[in-house]
Amino acid sequence: MALGKDYATQECSIARALEVVGERWTLLVVRDAFYGVRRYNDFLVHLGIPRAVLAARLQTLIAEGILDKRRYQESPPRDEYVLTARGLALWPTLRALGLWGRDFLNKPDLRTFRHAVCGTEEELGPYGECPACGTVVPVADVELMPGPGLDRDPADPVSRALLKPKRLLQPLETEPV
């Protein structure tokens, strides 16, 4: 019997949210969008996701208003995928899920997040608060830092680009393949 795609019998906002972002690859696509991945091929190589699955996930995220598809080149036509306000609202969820994975699955720090504006070296708190200035940091002011657990010689260009500190949401610059 095939697994259904909705939770029709559940009267719960978590069930409704899972209908949109609960599929295996979806939050990883959203995570990469926060990291600045915008191009189809960059999502493809970084995630190692089948093409058909990626295309379906991107279509769903666009239809749900989480990503916006924007043309950045006309000839040949090429599009990029950018988080919308609805997508940006997923940041606290991704932050919490990442901390949970690190704290309870005994994985080394792969990436850390800090407040770029005040320049602190301390990691953001569990609710996105800066330990130095006490503010909840807007996602555009979050700096992504490579952690000690990252592979320092990754095969794909997205992972290589993420070895350098960068602000979330800023387009990721990858070297040509």
Residue, then its C-alpha position, 0 to 999 in steps of 0.5 A: m500500500a502506498l503511503g499517502k501524501d496528506y494527513a487528512t484525519q489529523e486536526c493539527s497544524i504540524a500535520r498541515a505543515l508536514e504536507v508541505v515540507g515533510e517530504r524527505w528532500t524538501l527541507l534540504v532544498v530549503r536549507d540550501a536556499f538559505y545557504g545561497v544556492r539558487r541554481y538548479n544544477d547547484f541543488l542537484v550536485h550538492l544534494g545528490i538528489p535525482r533530477a525528477v525528485l528535485a524538479a518535483r520538490l522545486q515545483t511544490l515549493i514554488a506552488e506553496g509560495i516558499l520559493d520564487k522562480r526568477r529568470y536570470q538569463e534569457s538566452p538560453p533561458r535560465d532560472e534561479y530559486v529564491l526564498t519568499a517571505r513564507g520560505l524565510a519564516l522556516w529559518p527558526t525551524l531549520r535552526a532548531l532541527g539542526l541543533w537537535g541533530r547536533d545535540f542528540l545525534n552526536k555529530p560534530d559541528l559541521r556549520t555554525f551560525r553567528h551574528a555578522v553585524c556585531g561581529t561576535e565569534e560566539e554562535l547564535g543561541p537556540y532561538g537565533e539570539c546573539p549572545a553578545c548583543g542580545t537581539v534575535v538576528p534577522v536571517a540576512d544578518v546571520e553568518l554561516m561558518p564552516g565547523p570543525g566536522l566538515d570535510r575540508d576537501p569535498a567533491d562538489p563545488v557547492s560544498r567547496a564554496l561553503l568552506k568559506p564564511k558567508r552570509l545566509l541568503q547571499p547568492l553562492e558563488t561556485e567555481p565553474v566545473 
